[in-house]
Amino acid sequence: MVKKLAMTLIGTVLLSTLFAGGAWAADAGVKHTAEADSLNKLQLFQGTDRGYELEQTLTRAQGATMLLRLFGWETAAANAQGLSSPFTDVPATHWAAKSVGFAFSKTLVHGVTNESFAPDASITGEQFLALTLRALGYAEAEPQTARELAATSGLLSATEAQLIAQGAVFRRDEMVAVAYRAIQTKLKGSTRTLLQKLVEDDKAVSVSAAVASGLYKAPSSDPMDQIEDAIRDALK
C-alpha cells in the first residue's frame, strides 16, 4: 500500500513538472498572452497590425530592437545622432540599423563575426537570454553561459532556463515570457528591479501604469515606510 502510494505521488510530481515546463516549451502553443498584455500596457511591448503574433519566431534584429524597448532605450536609439551599425549586413538603410548600432555601443549585442550581424537569422533562446542578462548588468553573459546565469541571477528558474536554452525555436511567446520576468528581476548589484528603474530613473513607464500592473509599489514619503521597505528588501 505504501509503495503504491509513493509511486502515485512520484507520478503526480512528474506530471506537474511536465505541465509546468510545457508553458515554456515552444511546441506547447501560445501561453503568454496575459504577459504580453501587461507589457503592452506598460508600453514595453507592441504587436503588429496582425496582433501580437506570439507564435512567430524572432530574428536577431528584432531581438535587439525588443531589448531596447524593454529597457527603455528605444527613444534614445531612435534619436541618436551619428550612430551607425558597425556591421556590413546592417547598413544605414536597414530598418534596424540604429537599434543594432545603439545596442552594440552599449555592448549588449555581438556580431556573428567582426563584420556580420546576421540580422535576419533566427535568434536562439540562449542568445536572447544573454542579451537580457547583459542589459540587467551581467556584462559577462554569453549564450553558452546564459542558462546558468539566468537561474543564479533570479531571472528564471533552472528548469525554465533549460527549456528556453534547449528549445528548437525561440518565438515571440517565449520572448514575452523572458521579458516579463526581466522587469521583475533585480539589476546586478542593486536592490531595485528593472521596472523600478524604468519608472523612477528613466521615466519610460508611468507610475500609474506600473502600479496598475501589480508589479510596482510607488515609494512612500513616510520615513517609517521607507525603513520597513528597506528591511523587507534586505531580507528577501
VEXBAGU-724820 format. One record per atom (N, C-alpha, C, O, CB): residue in one letter; x, y, z. Coordinates in steps of 0.05 Angstrom, whole numbers, padded with zeros to 5 digits, always signed. Glycine has a CB too. Layout:
N
AXYZ/...
END
This chain:
236
M+00017-00024+00000/M+00000+00000+00000/M+00017+00025+00000/M+00013+00044-00015/M-00019+00000+00024/V+00038+00025+00018/V+00056+00048+00020/V+00071+00052-00006/V+00074+00074-00016/V+00075+00045+00043/K+00080+00029-00018/K+00095+00031-00043/K+00077+00042-00065/K+00086+00058-00081/K+00106+00003-00051/K+00052+00033-00066/K+00034+00042-00087/K+00029+00072-00084/K+00028+00087-00104/K+00008+00027-00086/L+00025+00081-00059/L+00021+00109-00054/L+00045+00126-00062/L+00042+00148-00073/L+00014+00114-00024/A+00069+00116-00056/A+00093+00130-00063/A+00095+00133-00094/A+00103+00154-00104/A+00118+00116-00052/M+00089+00111-00108/M+00090+00112-00137/M+00070+00132-00149/M+00076+00146-00168/M+00086+00085-00149/T+00047+00133-00136/T+00026+00153-00145/T+00036+00181-00141/T+00032+00198-00159/T+00000+00148-00130/L+00048+00186-00118/L+00058+00213-00113/L+00080+00221-00132/L+00081+00243-00142/L+00069+00215-00084/I+00098+00202-00138/I+00120+00208-00156/I+00109+00214-00184/I+00118+00233-00198/I+00140+00184-00158/G+00089+00198-00193/G+00077+00203-00219/G+00064+00230-00220/G+00065+00244-00240/G+00056+00182-00225/T+00050+00238-00198/T+00037+00265-00197/T+00058+00287-00200/T+00053+00307-00214/T+00021+00268-00172/V+00080+00284-00185/V+00101+00305-00186/V+00113+00307-00214/V+00117+00329-00224/V+00123+00298-00166/L+00117+00284-00227/L+00129+00284-00254/L+00110+00297-00274/L+00118+00313-00291/L+00135+00256-00263/L+00084+00291-00272/L+00064+00303-00290/L+00063+00333-00285/L+00060+00349-00304/L+00037+00291-00286/S+00063+00341-00260/S+00062+00370-00253/S+00086+00384-00265/S+00084+00406-00276/S+00062+00374-00223/T+00110+00372-00264/T+00134+00384-00275/T+00132+00387-00305/T+00139+00407-00316/T+00159+00367-00268/L+00121+00366-00318/L+00118+00367-00347/L+00099+00388-00355/L+00104+00403-00374/L+00109+00340-00358/F+00076+00391-00341/F+00057+00411-00348/F+00068+00439-00343/F+00062+00458-00359/F+00031+00407-00333/A+00082+00442-00321/A+00094+00469-00315/A+00114+00476-00336/A+00116+00499-00345/A+00107+00469-00287/G+00131+00456-00344/G+00151+00462-00364/G+00139+00468-00391/G+00150+00483-00407/G+00170+00439-00367/G+00115+00455-00397/G+00103+00459-00423/G+00096+00488-00428/G+00095+00497-00451/G+00078+00443-00425/A+00091+00504-00407/A+00085+00532-00411/A+00108+00547-00423/A+00104+00569-00433/A+00077+00544-00384/W+00132+00536-00422/W+00155+00549-00433/W+00165+00536-00458/W+00184+00546-00471/W+00178+00550-00412/A+00154+00513-00465/A+00163+00499-00489/A+00151+00510-00514/A+00127+00516-00515/A+00157+00469-00486/A+00167+00513-00535/A+00158+00525-00560/A+00137+00509-00574/A+00122+00520-00590/A+00181+00529-00578/D+00135+00483-00568/D+00115+00467-00582/D+00089+00465-00566/D+00071+00448-00572/D+00126+00439-00587/A+00086+00481-00545/A+00063+00479-00528/A+00041+00499-00535/A+00022+00502-00520/A+00071+00483-00499/G+00044+00513-00558/G+00025+00533-00565/G+00031+00559-00551/G+00049+00561-00534/G-00003+00524-00559/V+00015+00580-00557/V+00019+00606-00545/V+00009+00605-00516/V-00014+00598-00511/V+00003+00628-00561/K+00026+00613-00498/K+00020+00611-00469/K+00021+00638-00454/K+00012+00639-00431/K+00038+00592-00456/H+00031+00658-00467/H+00038+00682-00452/H+00024+00708-00462/H+00036+00729-00462/H+00068+00687-00453/T-00001+00704-00470/T-00017+00728-00479/T-00021+00747-00456/T-00020+00772-00460/T-00044+00718-00490/A-00026+00737-00432/A-00031+00755-00409/A-00006+00772-00403/A-00008+00796-00398/A-00038+00739-00384/E+00018+00759-00405/E+00043+00774-00401/E+00047+00795-00423/E+00056+00817-00418/E+00067+00755-00400/A+00039+00788-00448/A+00041+00807-00470/A+00023+00831-00465/A+00031+00853-00471/A+00034+00793-00496/D-00001+00826-00455/D-00020+00847-00448/D-00008+00866-00427/D-00009+00890-00430/D-00047+00836-00439/S+00004+00854-00407/S+00016+00870-00385/S+00039+00888-00396/S+00041+00911-00390/S+00026+00852-00363/L+00057+00876-00412/L+00079+00891-00423/L+00069+00912-00442/L+00081+00934-00444/L+00098+00872-00438/N+00048+00906-00457/N+00036+00926-00475/N+00025+00950-00460/N+00029+00973-00469/N+00014+00913-00492/K+00012+00945-00438/K+00001+00967-00422/K+00023+00984-00409/K+00019+01008-00404/K-00017+00956-00400/L+00046+00972-00405/L+00069+00987-00395/L+00085+01000-00418/L+00105+01013-00413/L+00088+00968-00379/Q+00076+00996-00443/Q+00088+01006-00467/Q+00116+00995-00471/Q+00134+01008-00481/Q+00089+01037-00466/L+00120+00970-00463/L+00145+00956-00466/L+00144+00935-00487/L+00164+00921-00493/L+00154+00944-00440/F+00121+00931-00499/F+00118+00911-00520/F+00095+00919-00539/F+00074+00928-00530/F+00112+00882-00508/Q+00100+00916-00564/Q+00080+00924-00584/Q+00075+00900-00603/Q+00092+00883-00607/Q+00089+00948-00601/G+00051+00900-00613/G+00044+00880-00633/G+00047+00892-00661/G+00060+00912-00664/G+00015+00869-00629/T+00036+00878-00680/T+00036+00888-00707/T+00007+00893-00715/T-00011+00891-00698/T+00050+00868-00727/D+00002+00899-00740/D-00025+00902-00749/D-00041+00876-00749/D-00065+00876-00754/D-00026+00915-00777/R-00027+00854-00743/R-00039+00828-00741/R-00040+00818-00712/R-00044+00794-00708/R-00024+00808-00759/G-00035+00836-00693/G-00036+00828-00665/G-00008+00823-00654/G+00012+00832-00666/G-00053+00803-00662/Y-00006+00808-00633/Y+00020+00803-00620/Y+00037+00783-00636/Y+00062+00784-00634/Y+00016+00792-00592/E+00025+00766-00651/E+00039+00746-00667/E+00059+00730-00650/E+00082+00726-00657/E+00054+00759-00691/L+00049+00721-00627/L+00066+00707-00608/L+00077+00680-00619/L+00096+00669-00608/L+00052+00703-00583/E+00064+00670-00639/E+00072+00644-00650/E+00096+00647-00669/E+00108+00627-00677/E+00049+00630-00664/Q+00102+00672-00677/Q+00124+00676-00696/Q+00151+00675-00683/Q+00155+00682-00660/Q+00120+00704-00709/T+00171+00666-00698/T+00198+00666-00688/T+00210+00694-00689/T+00198+00712-00702/T+00216+00646-00705/L+00232+00698-00676/L+00244+00724-00673/L+00271+00725-00687/L+00287+00706-00684/L+00247+00732-00643/T+00276+00746-00702/T+00303+00749-00715/T+00322+00763-00695/T+00313+00774-00675/T+00301+00764-00741/R+00347+00762-00702/R+00367+00775-00686/R+00363+00806-00685/R+00367+00819-00664/R+00396+00769-00696/A+00355+00817-00708/A+00349+00846-00709/A+00325+00853-00692/A+00325+00873-00677/A+00345+00855-00738/Q+00304+00836-00693/Q+00280+00841-00677/Q+00287+00838-00647/Q+00276+00852-00630/Q+00258+00821-00685/G+00304+00818-00641/G+00312+00814-00613/G+00326+00838-00601/G+00321+00846-00578/G+00329+00790-00611/A+00344+00850-00617/A+00358+00874-00608/A+00339+00898-00604/A+00341+00913-00585/A+00380+00882-00628/T+00320+00901-00623/T+00301+00922-00621/T+00283+00919-00597/T+00277+00938-00583/T+00284+00924-00647/M+00273+00895-00592/M+00256+00889-00569/M+00271+00895-00543/M+00259+00905-00524/M+00246+00861-00570/L+00296+00888-00543/L+00312+00892-00519/L+00313+00922-00511/L+00311+00929-00488/L+00340+00880-00522/L+00317+00938-00532/L+00318+00967-00526/L+00292+00978-00516/L+00291+00995-00499/L+00327+00982-00552/R+00270+00968-00527/R+00243+00977-00518/R+00239+00968-00489/R+00229+00983-00473/R+00221+00965-00536/L+00246+00943-00483/L+00243+00932-00457/L+00258+00948-00436/L+00249+00952-00413/L+00251+00903-00456/F+00282+00957-00442/F+00299+00971-00423/F+00297+01001-00425/F+00313+01016-00413/F+00327+00962-00426/G+00277+01011-00440/G+00272+01040-00441/G+00291+01056-00458/G+00294+01080-00454/G+00272+01050-00414/W+00305+01043-00477/W+00325+01056-00493/W+00316+01061-00522/W+00332+01071-00538/W+00351+01041-00493/E+00292+01054-00528/E+00283+01056-00556/E+00284+01084-00566/E+00293+01089-00589/E+00255+01045-00558/T+00274+01103-00550/T+00274+01131-00559/T+00302+01142-00562/T+00308+01157-00581/T+00258+01148-00539/A+00320+01135-00543/A+00348+01144-00544/A+00361+01133-00569/A+00377+01148-00582/A+00363+01135-00519/A+00355+01109-00576/A+00367+01097-00601/A+00357+01111-00625/A+00372+01117-00644/A+00361+01067-00602/A+00331+01117-00626/A+00319+01130-00649/A+00329+01158-00653/A+00332+01168-00676/A+00288+01130-00647/N+00335+01172-00631/N+00344+01200-00632/N+00374+01203-00633/N+00384+01225-00634/N+00333+01215-00609/A+00389+01181-00631/A+00418+01182-00631/A+00428+01194-00657/A+00420+01186-00679/A+00430+01154-00626/Q+00446+01213-00655/Q+00458+01226-00678/Q+00485+01214-00685/Q+00501+01208-00667/Q+00460+01256-00674/G+00491+01210-00710/G+00517+01200-00719/G+00522+01171-00710/G+00545+01163-00709/G+00538+01218-00708/L+00501+01156-00704/L+00504+01129-00695/L+00498+01110-00718/L+00477+01112-00731/L+00486+01123-00671/S+00516+01092-00724/S+00511+01073-00746/S+00520+01045-00737/S+00535+01042-00717/S+00526+01082-00771/S+00510+01026-00751/S+00517+00998-00745/S+00545+00993-00755/S+00552+01002-00777/S+00497+00979-00757/P+00562+00978-00741/P+00589+00971-00750/P+00589+00947-00769/P+00610+00938-00778/P+00607+00966-00726/F+00565+00936-00774/F+00564+00911-00790/F+00556+00916-00819/F+00538+00932-00824/F+00544+00892-00777/T+00570+00903-00837/T+00565+00907-00865/T+00537+00898-00874/T+00526+00908-00893/T+00586+00893-00882/D+00526+00878-00860/D+00499+00869-00867/D+00477+00884-00853/D+00453+00876-00855/D+00497+00839-00862/V+00484+00905-00838/V+00464+00923-00827/V+00471+00952-00834/V+00480+00967-00817/V+00462+00920-00795/P+00468+00959-00860/P+00475+00985-00869/P+00456+01007-00858/P+00436+01000-00845/P+00475+00986-00900/A+00463+01031-00863/A+00446+01053-00852/A+00418+01052-00862/A+00400+01063-00849/A+00459+01080-00860/T+00413+01040-00885/T+00386+01038-00896/T+00369+01016-00884/T+00345+01014-00889/T+00388+01035-00926/H+00382+00999-00868/H+00368+00976-00856/H+00349+00987-00834/H+00356+01005-00819/H+00387+00956-00844/W+00325+00975-00832/W+00305+00985-00813/W+00315+00984-00784/W+00306+01000-00767/W+00280+00969-00815/A+00333+00966-00778/A+00343+00962-00750/A+00371+00974-00746/A+00384+00968-00726/A+00343+00933-00743/A+00380+00990-00765/A+00408+01000-00763/A+00413+01015-00737/A+00434+01010-00724/A+00414+01018-00787/K+00395+01033-00730/K+00400+01048-00705/K+00398+01031-00680/K+00413+01034-00661/K+00380+01072-00703/S+00379+01013-00681/S+00375+00995-00658/S+00400+00978-00654/S+00410+00975-00631/S+00350+00977-00661/V+00410+00966-00675/V+00433+00948-00674/V+00458+00965-00666/V+00474+00956-00650/V+00438+00934-00700/G+00460+00988-00678/G+00483+01006-00672/G+00483+01014-00643/G+00504+01015-00630/G+00483+01030-00690/F+00460+01022-00633/F+00458+01031-00605/F+00463+01008-00586/F+00478+01011-00566/F+00430+01043-00599/A+00451+00985-00592/A+00456+00961-00575/A+00485+00953-00575/A+00496+00944-00554/A+00438+00938-00584/F+00498+00955-00598/F+00526+00949-00600/F+00543+00968-00584/F+00562+00960-00570/F+00536+00948-00629/S+00536+00994-00585/S+00551+01014-00570/S+00548+01010-00540/S+00565+01018-00524/S+00541+01042-00577/K+00526+00997-00531/K+00522+00991-00503/K+00533+00963-00495/K+00530+00954-00473/K+00492+00992-00496/T+00547+00951-00515/T+00559+00924-00512/T+00537+00903-00505/T+00543+00883-00491/T+00581+00924-00491/L+00513+00907-00515/L+00491+00888-00509/L+00490+00866-00530/L+00482+00844-00525/L+00465+00903-00508/V+00498+00873-00555/V+00498+00853-00576/V+00526+00850-00588/V+00542+00868-00587/V+00478+00861-00599/H+00531+00826-00598/H+00556+00820-00612/H+00548+00810-00640/H+00526+00801-00645/H+00573+00798-00597/G+00567+00812-00658/G+00563+00801-00685/G+00569+00772-00686/G+00581+00761-00668/G+00579+00816-00705/V+00561+00759-00708/V+00569+00731-00711/V+00598+00730-00720/V+00612+00709-00717/V+00550+00717-00732/T+00607+00752-00732/T+00636+00756-00738/T+00641+00786-00733/T+00622+00800-00724/T+00644+00748-00768/N+00665+00795-00737/N+00671+00824-00733/N+00656+00841-00752/N+00651+00865-00747/N+00700+00829-00735/E+00649+00830-00776/E+00636+00846-00797/E+00607+00841-00800/E+00592+00857-00811/E+00650+00842-00823/S+00597+00818-00791/S+00570+00810-00796/S+00553+00806-00771/S+00563+00796-00750/S+00570+00784-00812/F+00528+00814-00773/F+00509+00811-00750/F+00488+00790-00755/F+00477+00779-00736/F+00496+00838-00745/A+00483+00783-00781/A+00462+00764-00788/A+00435+00773-00778/A+00423+00759-00762/A+00469+00736-00778/P+00426+00797-00786/P+00401+00808-00774/P+00376+00792-00779/P+00358+00793-00763/P+00397+00835-00785/D+00375+00777-00801/D+00351+00762-00808/D+00352+00733-00799/D+00333+00718-00803/D+00347+00763-00838/A+00374+00725-00787/A+00376+00698-00776/A+00359+00696-00750/A+00356+00716-00736/A+00405+00690-00770/S+00348+00673-00745/S+00331+00670-00721/S+00349+00671-00696/S+00370+00660-00695/S+00316+00642-00722/I+00339+00686-00677/I+00354+00688-00651/I+00347+00663-00635/I+00324+00654-00635/I+00347+00714-00636/T+00366+00653-00621/T+00361+00629-00604/T+00354+00638-00576/T+00358+00661-00568/T+00386+00611-00603/G+00342+00620-00561/G+00335+00626-00533/G+00360+00634-00517/G+00359+00652-00501/G+00322+00602-00520/E+00382+00619-00521/E+00407+00625-00506/E+00417+00653-00513/E+00426+00668-00495/E+00428+00605-00513/Q+00415+00661-00539/Q+00424+00687-00547/Q+00407+00709-00534/Q+00418+00729-00524/Q+00423+00690-00577/F+00380+00706-00534/F+00363+00727-00522/F+00367+00728-00492/F+00366+00750-00480/F+00334+00721-00528/L+00371+00705-00479/L+00377+00706-00450/L+00403+00722-00445/L+00404+00737-00426/L+00380+00677-00439/A+00423+00717-00462/A+00448+00732-00458/A+00444+00762-00462/A+00455+00777-00446/A+00469+00721-00478/L+00428+00770-00482/L+00423+00798-00486/L+00409+00810-00462/L+00417+00832-00452/L+00406+00803-00511/T+00389+00796-00452/T+00374+00806-00429/T+00391+00808-00404/T+00389+00828-00390/T+00350+00787-00423/L+00408+00789-00399/L+00425+00789-00376/L+00446+00812-00378/L+00452+00824-00358/L+00440+00762-00373/R+00457+00816-00402/R+00476+00839-00405/R+00462+00865-00398/R+00474+00882-00385/R+00487+00840-00434/A+00437+00868-00407/A+00423+00893-00402/A+00416+00896-00372/A+00413+00918-00362/A+00397+00894-00418/L+00414+00873-00358/L+00409+00874-00329/L+00435+00879-00313/L+00435+00880-00289/L+00397+00847-00320/G+00457+00881-00328/G+00483+00888-00315/G+00503+00866-00315/G+00525+00869-00306/G+00478+00896-00287/Y+00496+00842-00326/Y+00514+00820-00327/Y+00530+00820-00353/Y+00524+00805-00372/Y+00499+00793-00324/A+00550+00837-00354/A+00565+00841-00379/A+00579+00816-00388/A+00586+00813-00411/A+00586+00863-00375/E+00583+00798-00369/E+00598+00773-00375/E+00580+00752-00389/E+00590+00731-00397/E+00609+00761-00350/A+00554+00757-00391/A+00536+00738-00402/A+00542+00731-00431/A+00546+00748-00448/A+00507+00748-00400/E+00543+00705-00437/E+00546+00695-00464/E+00526+00673-00469/E+00516+00661-00449/E+00576+00684-00469/P+00518+00667-00493/P+00498+00646-00498/P+00504+00620-00484/P+00486+00607-00474/P+00495+00641-00528/Q+00529+00612-00484/Q+00537+00586-00473/Q+00535+00586-00442/Q+00534+00564-00430/Q+00565+00578-00482/T+00535+00609-00430/T+00532+00610-00400/T+00506+00622-00391/T+00501+00624-00367/T+00555+00627-00389/A+00489+00629-00410/A+00464+00644-00404/A+00445+00627-00387/A+00431+00638-00369/A+00450+00653-00429/R+00444+00601-00392/R+00425+00584-00377/R+00431+00585-00347/R+00413+00589-00331/R+00427+00555-00388/E+00456+00580-00340/E+00463+00580-00312/E+00460+00608-00299/E+00450+00610-00277/E+00492+00570-00308/L+00468+00628-00314/L+00467+00655-00303/L+00439+00665-00300/L+00432+00680-00282/L+00483+00674-00321/A+00421+00657-00318/A+00393+00664-00316/A+00381+00653-00290/A+00364+00666-00278/A+00377+00653-00340/A+00390+00630-00282/A+00380+00618-00257/A+00392+00631-00233/A+00378+00637-00213/A+00386+00588-00257/T+00418+00635-00233/T+00431+00647-00209/T+00424+00676-00205/T+00425+00686-00182/T+00462+00644-00211/S+00417+00690-00226/S+00410+00718-00224/S+00382+00722-00215/S+00374+00745-00207/S+00414+00732-00251/G+00366+00701-00216/G+00338+00703-00208/G+00319+00710-00231/G+00295+00713-00228/G+00335+00724-00187/L+00330+00711-00255/L+00314+00717-00279/L+00294+00695-00284/L+00270+00700-00289/L+00331+00722-00304/L+00303+00670-00284/L+00287+00646-00288/L+00294+00625-00268/L+00315+00626-00256/L+00289+00636-00317/S+00277+00605-00266/S+00285+00581-00250/S+00304+00565-00268/S+00305+00569-00292/S+00260+00565-00241/A+00318+00546-00256/A+00336+00529-00271/A+00321+00513-00292/A+00332+00510-00315/A+00351+00510-00252/T+00298+00504-00286/T+00282+00488-00305/T+00273+00506-00329/T+00275+00498-00352/T+00258+00476-00292/E+00263+00530-00322/E+00254+00548-00343/E+00277+00556-00361/E+00275+00557-00386/E+00241+00573-00331/A+00300+00562-00349/A+00324+00570-00365/A+00332+00547-00384/A+00340+00552-00407/A+00347+00578-00346/Q+00331+00523-00374/Q+00338+00500-00391/Q+00319+00497-00414/Q+00328+00492-00437/Q+00339+00474-00374/L+00293+00500-00409/L+00274+00497-00431/L+00278+00518-00452/L+00276+00513-00476/L+00246+00499-00419/I+00283+00543-00443/I+00288+00565-00462/I+00313+00560-00478/I+00314+00562-00503/I+00291+00592-00448/A+00335+00552-00465/A+00360+00548-00478/A+00360+00524-00497/A+00373+00525-00518/A+00382+00544-00457/Q+00345+00504-00491/Q+00345+00480-00507/Q+00323+00479-00528/Q+00321+00460-00543/Q+00343+00456-00490/G+00306+00499-00528/G+00284+00500-00547/G+00293+00499-00576/G+00313+00512-00583/G+00266+00524-00542/A+00279+00484-00592/A+00286+00482-00621/A+00283+00509-00635/A+00298+00516-00653/A+00269+00461-00635/V+00263+00525-00626/V+00259+00552-00637/V+00253+00571-00614/V+00246+00563-00592/V+00235+00552-00658/F+00257+00597-00619/F+00252+00617-00599/F+00232+00636-00612/F+00238+00650-00631/F+00278+00632-00590/R+00207+00637-00600/R+00186+00653-00612/R+00181+00678-00596/R+00192+00682-00574/R+00160+00636-00613/R+00164+00695-00606/R+00156+00719-00592/R+00143+00712-00566/R+00144+00727-00546/R+00137+00736-00609/D+00130+00689-00564/D+00116+00680-00540/D+00137+00676-00518/D+00133+00685-00495/D+00101+00654-00545/E+00159+00661-00524/E+00180+00657-00504/E+00194+00683-00497/E+00202+00687-00474/E+00200+00636-00513/M+00197+00700-00517/M+00210+00726-00512/M+00194+00743-00492/M+00205+00755-00474/M+00213+00742-00539/V+00167+00743-00495/V+00150+00757-00477/V+00152+00746-00449/V+00153+00761-00429/V+00120+00756-00487/A+00154+00720-00447/A+00157+00707-00420/A+00182+00716-00407/A+00182+00722-00383/A+00156+00677-00423/V+00205+00716-00421/V+00230+00725-00410/V+00229+00755-00403/V+00239+00763-00382/V+00253+00720-00430/A+00218+00771-00421/A+00216+00800-00416/A+00199+00806-00391/A+00206+00824-00375/A+00204+00814-00440/Y+00177+00792-00388/Y+00160+00796-00365/Y+00175+00790-00339/Y+00172+00804-00319/Y+00135+00779-00367/R+00191+00769-00339/R+00207+00762-00315/R+00229+00783-00311/R+00236+00790-00289/R+00219+00734-00318/A+00240+00793-00334/A+00262+00812-00332/A+00255+00837-00317/A+00271+00848-00302/A+00273+00819-00359/I+00230+00848-00322/I+00223+00873-00309/I+00219+00869-00279/I+00219+00889-00264/I+00198+00884-00321/Q+00217+00844-00270/Q+00214+00839-00241/Q+00240+00830-00229/Q+00241+00824-00205/Q+00193+00817-00237/T+00262+00829-00245/T+00288+00820-00235/T+00305+00843-00226/T+00305+00865-00238/T+00302+00804-00257/K+00319+00839-00204/K+00337+00860-00194/K+00361+00863-00212/K+00372+00844-00222/K+00346+00853-00165/L+00368+00888-00217/L+00392+00894-00232/L+00417+00885-00217/L+00417+00884-00192/L+00395+00925-00238/K+00438+00877-00231/K+00461+00866-00218/K+00473+00887-00198/K+00477+00910-00205/K+00483+00858-00239/G+00478+00878-00174/G+00489+00896-00154/G+00470+00917-00143/G+00479+00936-00130/G+00513+00910-00165/S+00444+00913-00147/S+00424+00932-00138/S+00402+00918-00123/S+00397+00894-00127/S+00413+00948-00162/T+00388+00934-00107/T+00364+00923-00093/T+00339+00929-00109/T+00317+00921-00101/T+00362+00934-00064/R+00342+00943-00131/R+00319+00951-00146/R+00315+00934-00171/R+00334+00924-00183/R+00321+00981-00155/T+00290+00931-00179/T+00284+00916-00203/T+00286+00934-00227/T+00288+00958-00226/T+00255+00903-00201/L+00286+00920-00251/L+00286+00935-00276/L+00262+00954-00278/L+00264+00977-00287/L+00286+00916-00300/L+00238+00944-00269/L+00214+00961-00271/L+00217+00986-00253/L+00209+01008-00261/L+00190+00945-00263/Q+00229+00983-00230/Q+00233+01007-00213/Q+00251+01027-00227/Q+00246+01051-00226/Q+00246+00999-00186/K+00272+01018-00240/K+00290+01036-00255/K+00275+01049-00278/K+00278+01073-00282/K+00314+01020-00265/L+00259+01034-00292/L+00244+01045-00315/L+00225+01067-00306/L+00220+01086-00320/L+00229+01023-00330/V+00213+01063-00282/V+00194+01083-00272/V+00208+01107-00259/V+00202+01130-00265/V+00175+01070-00252/E+00226+01101-00241/E+00238+01122-00224/E+00261+01137-00237/E+00264+01161-00232/E+00247+01110-00198/D+00277+01124-00253/D+00300+01137-00265/D+00295+01146-00294/D+00300+01169-00301/D+00324+01119-00263/D+00286+01127-00310/D+00284+01131-00338/D+00258+01145-00347/D+00256+01156-00368/D+00287+01106-00353/K+00238+01144-00329/K+00212+01155-00335/K+00200+01143-00361/K+00185+01155-00375/K+00213+01185-00338/A+00209+01118-00367/A+00199+01104-00391/A+00172+01091-00387/A+00158+01086-00406/A+00220+01084-00400/V+00165+01087-00361/V+00139+01075-00354/V+00126+01094-00333/V+00140+01102-00314/V+00142+01046-00343/S+00101+01100-00337/S+00087+01118-00318/S+00082+01103-00292/S+00079+01079-00291/S+00061+01128-00330/V+00082+01119-00270/V+00076+01107-00244/V+00049+01094-00243/V+00046+01072-00233/V+00078+01129-00222/S+00029+01107-00255/S+00002+01096-00255/S+00000+01069-00269/S-00013+01051-00260/S-00017+01116-00267/A+00014+01067-00292/A+00014+01042-00307/A+00028+01020-00292/A+00020+00997-00291/A+00026+01046-00335/A+00051+01028-00279/A+00066+01008-00264/A+00051+00998-00240/A+00050+00974-00235/A+00093+01020-00255/V+00037+01016-00226/V+00021+01008-00202/V-00002+00990-00211/V-00008+00970-00198/V+00011+01032-00187/A-00015+00998-00233/A-00038+00982-00244/A-00030+00954-00252/A-00046+00936-00251/A-00050+00997-00268/S-00004+00950-00259/S+00005+00924-00267/S+00007+00905-00244/S+00008+00880-00248/S+00032+00926-00281/G+00008+00915-00220/G+00011+00899-00196/G+00039+00891-00190/G+00045+00876-00172/G-00006+00874-00198/L+00058+00900-00207/L+00086+00893-00204/L+00103+00915-00191/L+00127+00912-00188/L+00098+00886-00232/Y+00090+00937-00184/Y+00105+00960-00174/Y+00089+00974-00152/Y+00064+00977-00153/Y+00111+00980-00197/K+00103+00981-00131/K+00092+00997-00109/K+00105+01024-00109/K+00129+01026-00106/K+00095+00982-00082/A+00089+01045-00111/A+00100+01072-00111/A+00114+01078-00084/A+00103+01071-00063/A+00078+01093-00116/P+00138+01090-00084/P+00152+01096-00059/P+00135+01114-00041/P+00122+01133-00050/P+00178+01110-00065/S+00136+01108-00016/S+00121+01124+00004/S+00139+01147+00014/S+00163+01144+00016/S+00112+01106+00028/S+00126+01169+00020/S+00141+01192+00032/S+00145+01189+00062/S+00159+01205+00074/S+00127+01218+00025/D+00131+01169+00074/D+00134+01165+00103/D+00160+01151+00109/D+00165+01130+00098/D+00110+01148+00113/P+00178+01164+00125/P+00204+01152+00131/P+00202+01124+00143/P+00219+01107+00137/P+00219+01170+00151/M+00182+01119+00159/M+00179+01092+00171/M+00172+01071+00150/M+00182+01049+00151/M+00157+01092+00193/D+00156+01079+00130/D+00150+01061+00108/D+00175+01054+00093/D+00180+01032+00084/D+00129+01072+00090/Q+00192+01075+00089/Q+00217+01071+00074/Q+00236+01052+00088/Q+00249+01036+00076/Q+00230+01098+00069/I+00237+01055+00115/I+00254+01037+00131/I+00244+01009+00129/I+00259+00990+00126/I+00255+01047+00161/E+00217+01005+00132/E+00206+00979+00130/E+00211+00966+00103/E+00217+00942+00101/E+00176+00980+00136/D+00209+00982+00082/D+00214+00971+00055/D+00243+00963+00052/D+00249+00943+00039/D+00207+00992+00033/A+00261+00979+00063/A+00290+00972+00062/A+00296+00946+00076/A+00311+00930+00067/A+00306+00995+00073/I+00284+00943+00100/I+00287+00918+00115/I+00276+00894+00100/I+00288+00873+00099/I+00275+00921+00143/R+00252+00898+00088/R+00239+00877+00073/R+00257+00868+00050/R+00260+00845+00044/R+00212+00886+00064/D+00268+00888+00036/D+00285+00882+00013/D+00310+00867+00022/D+00319+00849+00008/D+00293+00908-00002/A+00321+00875+00045/A+00346+00862+00055/A+00341+00833+00063/A+00359+00817+00061/A+00357+00878+00078/L+00317+00827+00071/L+00310+00800+00080/L+00302+00782+00057/L+00300+00757+00062/L+00289+00801+00101/K+00298+00793+00033/K+00289+00776+00011/K+00311+00757+00002/K+00308+00742-00017/K+00280+00793-00013/
END
